[in-house]
Amino acid sequence: MQFDNHPQVNSQPFISIIVSVRNEERTIEQCIQSLVSQSYKTREIIVIDDESDDKTPQIVQKFPVKYERIKHIEGIAAARPRKIGLTMASGSIVFFPEADAYYEPQFIEKCIRHFQDQEVGGVFGCMRMWKFKDTIMARIREMNYLFYELNPQLVRKKAAKGLIAGWFMRKEILDQIGIDDSMYGEDTSWTRGALKMGYRLEYEPSALWWHNLPDTLTKSMRHQYNMGKLSAKTTSTETTSSEVKGQSKFKKYWKMYVPKLLYFLAFPFLLILCVVSFISFSFIFPYLLIITGLFIIIPYLRKMARLYSAKKDKKDILAILVYPFISLLLNYSFIVGLIAGFIKS
């Protein structure tokens, strides 16, 4: 492999691992331990601490890493620490692991080989659920990730559209695109930027990592609500950056969010209309049943049947039954957060 103007050892590209962390005392030790224990040794680990006020600093500094503590700015997520970490990076490839995740020992080794192809700009691996508690919500998330693991072609299609983030990126791409620390979703933003530059995003299904996500319904709904608010903030920030640029950004986010809003808000509206009006019921309800069956129920049953056949765990039957209702609640939580965010901004 050849990457000009960047440090290399034994023809292996030098990797800069940048970990953005804030108050992650529960997970950070296992995260850093998994990175230090990687079989790929041509790398540096940079930890940017966003002013943690728990035991995170003490835990991180036990490891052989570069540690930098910065002042926290309310409302800014991982983008700012990652941007600062990028200025400290000396590798030709940059890897942005999550602080609440851990990675198998060969994770970097499996992903890095894709960069032999100069058309590859980014790489990502296969995510699984890191369960602290065996809850229904945790099982639902676990099944959702398993579905994508069983359908690598679907994952690659999403990646080609920039809907999945490249956690490994060429530094020259990031230097050219930059990291906008005023926004949420900077990871998919730099991925879409790389795709526009003509690079390709590669999926390595054998590179496994485990991510800890909210494992109860209330935590998950709160998480989705906050995601919606942050997405609205990102939209508002980008649309007001300049008049011309703002119009194109607005058009992009209009396409991204309005169909989602219409889809989830129109359905209960039509149901209410059917209840209050017999004529509406006579004409609309049959079509609602057909549309629901074709586009929601049948695909869902096919998906769940495949997941159940893969796991064959009777404990998952309840999770399978409640999955569509949980999914609906989470989507509504995101939409409420999105609307609240737009109103506030």
HELIX and SHEET records of a PDB file:
HELIX    1   1 ILE A   28  VAL A   36  1                                   9    
HELIX    2   2 THR A   56  VAL A   60  1                                   5    
HELIX    3   3 ALA A   79  MET A   88  1                                  10    
HELIX    4   4 PHE A  107  ILE A  112  1                                   6    
HELIX    5   5 ARG A  113  GLN A  116  5                                   4    
HELIX    6   6 ILE A  136  LEU A  150  1                                  15    
HELIX    7   7 PRO A  152  ALA A  160  1                                   9    
HELIX    8   8 LYS A  171  ILE A  177  1                                   7    
HELIX    9   9 GLU A  186  LYS A  196  1                                  11    
HELIX   10  10 LEU A  217  THR A  239  1                                  23    
HELIX   11  11 GLU A  243  VAL A  276  1                                  34    
HELIX   12  12 PHE A  278  THR A  292  1                                  15    
HELIX   13  13 GLY A  293  ILE A  297  3                                   5    
HELIX   14  14 ILE A  298  LYS A  311  1                                  14    
HELIX   15  15 ASP A  316  LYS A  344  1                                  29    
SHEET    1   A 2 GLN A   8  VAL A   9  0                                        
SHEET    2   A 2 GLN A  12  PRO A  13 -1                                        
SHEET    1   B 8 LYS A  66  ARG A  69  0                                        
SHEET    2   B 8 ARG A  43  ASP A  49  1                                        
SHEET    3   B 8 ILE A  15  VAL A  21  1                                        
SHEET    4   B 8 ILE A  93  PHE A  95  1                                        
SHEET    5   B 8 PHE A 168  ARG A 170 -1                                        
SHEET    6   B 8 VAL A 120  MET A 129 -1                                        
SHEET    7   B 8 ARG A 200  HIS A 211  1                                        
SHEET    8   B 8 ALA A 101  TYR A 103 -1                                        
END                                                                             
